[in-house]
């Protein structure tokens, strides 16, 4: 059976309810569902190395909802004309292209919006 097992480090951990609402396990589930369409139950486990691993599963109804949510999010991003910067955010610091590149992209966006 497919069973994505995600090892996480850091001090922030999530319980099952939080994981169920988070995008990361939803995307792992969707990928496993796509790769193994005949498997009825797909479990997703997050191991934070702090306590017991947290395992969740999604239903077939959840799969449809996840697909619709992902489609909506994709369209939202595709149609976005203005990006909100988050100063001093770990997302901007670690998940982006880097401060210099970010400043360059913001300058380009600003000049494109003014034309």
LINPE-V216404 format. One record per run of one state. SS is the DSSP state (A for helix, B for strand, O for the rest). FROM is the first residue (numbers start at 1). LEN is the number of residues. If there is no record, write none. Layout:
BEGIN
SS&FROM&LEN / SS&FROM&LEN
END
This chain:
BEGIN
O&1&2 / B&3&5 / O&8&8 / A&16&6 / O&22&1 / A&23&13 / O&36&7 / B&43&5 / O&48&6 / B&54&4 / O&58&2 / A&60&19 / O&79&11 / A&90&5 / O&95&4 / A&99&16 / O&115&1
END
